[in-house]
Amino acid sequence: MMAFSVNTDMIYRQLEHRTASPEARLIAARKLQDHGDEIRLRIDPIILYSTWERDYPELIEKIFCYIKPTRITIGEYCPLQGSFFKKFARLLCIFRLLKSILDIGMKTYRIFGFLLFVILSSGCATYKTAALQRPIWEDTSAILKNIQGETKNLSLQQIRDTLISNSSKLTTFRANVEMTLTMPDAKGPIRCTGLLLYQSPKSLRAIGSKFATTLFDMSSDGNQFLLHIPLENTVYTGTSNTFHRIETLGINIFPADMASLFNYREILEGKKPTLETWPAYWLIHMLEVDKEDVNLKGNLLIDRVNAEVFRCELFNSDGSVRLQAVFTDYITLNSCRIPQRIDVRWPAHNTTLSITFSNITVNGALDPKLFTLSVPKGAQIITLD
């Protein structure tokens, strides 16, 4: 068992000089968890400052983007000093942090409130609890535990050929989706349902709605995208292979990244792969080699039972992580192996997207017109490039 202390970026910058950053600690914790170690975390001290209401829930989201801890303990700054109102404010801070960790109903809410009041009156508000909320980001060890069967021994070329062959079988994809998007500027997760269409190699159409109202409609051909927001009667357009920020909506969009997750040929193309073999999975490093430099462009983690990708990491030219994706709950449809859930994270933008698929149709006939979004009459067009 390994334990780490973490806190918000603000506390780290102001109080934890000459120590590893919260993200560096979580990366180290993930590596240990990937190798089977139990991970516990402590958030201590909890301190009220101007943006604490936003920062502590974001810290919880960040934790679950990296690891699935078996326990999270939290501690208030001790000793408590000042008026009752200051103590109550600190209690509120701890309680809201707990609410971010636990998916609890109102009855449990009142019980925890009473327990925390008793703890506070003793002089130091510390509460220990198991992290029960299902993380957005699945840890590697938990995924591998759910994969049963005899491990295979394959060469790098055999693994690569298998991935490309399986990817090539998928020509079209249609599914109902449930999407959850988290971003720094959002007050909480943005959830919606909708429809997702994909046609090899790069065509994508995604429609999101809530309460029978269309929130967005996006199409991409791999080069250009169109995003229609009906409530604003506005259409945003730009290049698909760039991460775009729409300030008026406070959202980030990433069309080409989503289409590439359906096509491993696109990810592997033009790269020189190297192989690491672990007891339960293979790790393929995708390298870009020129005359003077060797750059790591991405990693694929493939389980050794089904030879299926369960984690993908893509890197920027400076070596920083551009995208992380996790694939789970595979099923077989029309000779294709399809994940029923994809979790994606863009670390530089602190943005995550979870997609759960249902009513999936594979390799059915799709009218090419479905991937063409018509600009509504009178809509304002904004170019983002």
C-alpha angles and dihedrals in degrees: 000000000000126000129200133185118221137175140172121296089250093056090045093053095044104037113013103065120172093016133111115277120252090253092050090052092050091049089052090047091051092053090053092046091049087060093051104266120143110241126208127180136201124201103201137188105021106203129183115232136149098287102027093118090062101032101054096052087047089053090054090050090049092051093054091045088065109027147003105233119202090217138014119194124189133201134195122220107275138247099034111224135177135037128343089253092058090049090049091050090053089048089053090052092053092044093052089049090053089049089056090053098043127053095215137161127230094268092056088042091063093045093053090045090057093046092050091049089056091048092049093052089058090065105254122062106214123147129180122207140159115250101248101167113104107248121237089221114057114216117233097241093054091052093049092050089062093054110087128186145068117316119241130224109219134161123239091256092050092050092048092048091049093052094047092045093051091045092049091057090066110082102152135014132189126176145151110247142201110206132193119188124187125189136166096250096046118097089223142339115315109225129187143146128230150122131296125197127186132181122185130286106014113330115124136174122183127180123186127192142170130193090000090303122118109235098181143352118199133180129182133180093192093264106052132017136200122205118190120197104193095193089060096031086227129137120203120199137182146123114317098220094061129084106241130200118206102200098188091058097033092230138122124220130198111178102168094047092059094050092048091059089069093052119057090176087067091051095046097041116114094004129118106226128210125189136226117186118210128178095261105019148021121239116207116195112204110211132191109211128192131163096283109015140051114201127188106231100175152334130231120196113201125185115236095224103058099011090234128145112247099168134028128185125186124192137209122235090262091058097255119132112262100178139005122191133182124199121200144163098037120197133181118245124168091342091308125115108224129184113228091206133038123185116193131187132188102195098190090058095036087231127142132185126193119192125187116191128211136167088029121190118191127199094354122147112277122187108238087225088070088072093053115086113205115217108239117240112269095013119146112239118213121187112211101191 
